[in-house]
C-alpha cells in the first residue's frame, strides 16, 4: 500500500464518511476535481494553505487505488 494513503481518512462522523485529507474536512474528490479541471498543485495549495504537496499526492494515490477497484461506465466503444 502506498504510504501516502495514511494521509487519507474516512470517518462516518466526518463529512458523511467521504474520504478526506486526514485532520481536515477537505474531500479527496474535491481535490481530484480541481486537478481534473486543470488546477495546478500550486494553485490548490494557495487556496488551501493547510494542505501540503503530499496531501495532494495522497489524493491522487487514492484515486489511482480506487480506479483499480471500481469501473465507471464511459461513453464510446470498449477496448475489448
VMD Tcl script that draws the C-alpha trace (Angstrom):
set ca {
  {0.00 0.00 0.00}
  {1.20 3.49 -0.83}
  {2.33 5.24 2.40}
  {0.70 8.44 1.13}
  {-2.66 6.80 1.76}
  {-2.04 7.25 5.50}
  {-2.91 10.90 4.86}
  {-6.48 9.94 3.93}
  {-9.22 9.24 6.47}
  {-12.83 8.16 6.14}
  {-14.77 8.65 9.36}
  {-18.55 8.15 9.28}
  {-18.87 11.09 11.70}
  {-16.92 13.49 9.44}
  {-18.24 14.61 6.06}
  {-20.68 11.70 5.90}
  {-17.77 9.24 5.73}
  {-16.36 10.65 2.50}
  {-12.59 10.23 2.19}
  {-10.86 13.41 3.37}
  {-7.34 14.58 3.92}
  {-6.62 13.47 7.50}
  {-7.30 16.18 10.05}
  {-9.36 18.28 7.62}
  {-12.80 18.27 6.08}
  {-11.37 18.59 2.58}
  {-12.71 15.81 0.39}
  {-10.35 13.81 -1.76}
  {-12.91 14.08 -4.57}
  {-12.77 17.89 -4.39}
  {-9.01 17.86 -4.88}
  {-9.29 15.40 -7.76}
  {-11.98 17.57 -9.35}
  {-9.70 20.61 -9.12}
  {-6.83 18.70 -10.72}
  {-9.10 17.28 -13.44}
  {-10.31 20.77 -14.30}
  {-6.76 21.98 -14.82}
  {-5.83 23.49 -11.45}
  {-2.18 23.04 -10.56}
  {-0.96 21.70 -7.25}
  {0.41 25.17 -6.51}
  {-3.00 26.78 -7.14}
  {-4.71 24.31 -4.82}
  {-2.10 24.89 -2.10}
  {-2.60 28.65 -2.41}
  {-6.37 28.19 -1.96}
  {-5.99 25.66 0.89}
  {-2.84 26.63 2.81}
  {-3.49 23.96 5.45}
  {-2.65 21.32 2.83}
  {0.78 20.12 1.77}
  {2.03 18.84 -1.56}
  {1.98 15.32 -0.10}
  {-1.72 15.74 0.75}
  {-2.45 16.43 -2.93}
  {-0.30 13.47 -3.97}
  {-2.20 11.34 -1.44}
  {-5.49 12.33 -3.10}
  {-4.07 11.27 -6.47}
  {-2.81 7.99 -4.99}
  {-6.25 7.35 -3.50}
  {-7.89 7.99 -6.86}
  {-5.46 5.59 -8.52}
  {-6.18 2.93 -5.91}
  {-9.93 3.35 -6.32}
  {-9.65 3.00 -10.09}
  {-8.27 -0.49 -9.53}
  {-11.40 -1.44 -7.59}
  {-14.27 0.21 -9.43}
  {-15.17 0.83 -13.01}
  {-17.04 3.81 -14.39}
  {-19.17 3.45 -17.50}
  {-17.67 5.66 -20.16}
  {-19.20 6.67 -23.49}
  {-17.83 5.14 -26.66}
  {-16.51 1.75 -27.62}
  {-14.87 -0.56 -25.14}
  {-11.29 -1.71 -25.60}
  {-12.48 -5.30 -25.92}
}
mol new
graphics top color blue
foreach p $ca { graphics top sphere $p radius 0.5 }
foreach p [lrange $ca 0 end-1] q [lrange $ca 1 end] { graphics top cylinder $p $q radius 0.2 }
display resetview
